[in-house]
Amino acid sequence: MAKNRWARSDRLMRALHLYTGMFLVPWMMVYAISAFLVNHKEWFGKEIQPTWEVSQEIDFDPGPAFPQDSEEQAR
């Protein structure tokens, strides 16, 4: 009886492991490919990272009502 119960649980665990792995393989491949591209971007010619440009600069003057103490500013 105990051997039959072990065989059923073993079969269940094998099936769970198989189908969970099959479900997670595409997700893991996305991570693997993206990590490869990020780590070896010089192999592909152009840089993958975007270039940044300033669109607008604004001077911030908080005025006298703005608290000068850092704890009060945090609140």
N, C-alpha and C positions, 0 to 999 in steps of 0.2 A: 504494500500500500504506500509506504513512504517513498519507494523508488518511483512509482507512478506519479505521485504528487511532484517530486523533483523534476521528472521529465516534462510535465505540463508547465511548471514555472520556468524551466529552462527554455522551452519552446516559446513561451510568452516573452521572456527577456530577449531572446534572439530576434524575435519579430519586432519588438519595440526598438531595439538597437538598430536594426536594418532600416526600418521606415523613418525613424528619427534622423538617421544619417542621410538618407536620400532626400528628406525634406530640407535639411540644413546645407547640403552641398552647394546649391546655387548662391545662397547667402554668403557662404565662406569664399566662394570663387570671386564674388564682387569685391570683398575685402582684399583678397589676395591680388587681384588685378589692379585695383586702385592703389594699393601700397606699392606694388612694383612700379607703376607709372610715376608715382610721387617720388620714389627713391631713385629712379633712373631717368629723370626728365631730360638730361643732356643727351641721351641716346636718340631722342626723337626730333632733334633739330630745334624747333621753336620751344620757348619756355611755355609751360602750361599756366603759370601764375599770371593774373591780370596786372596790367600797369595802372597805377593810380595817378590821378591828376586832381589838383585843387580846383573845385568849382566855385567856392565862395569862402571868404574869410570875414568873420564878424568879431569885432572887439566887444568883450563883455565887461560892462561896468555895473556892478551890482547895486551901487548907491549906498547911502548911509543907513538905510533900514536893514540891510543885509548883516546878519551877525558876524562878528569878527572871530569869535571863539570857535575852534574846530568842533567841539562837542555840540554846540548850538547849531552849527551849520549841518551837522549830521542828522539832527532831529528834523 
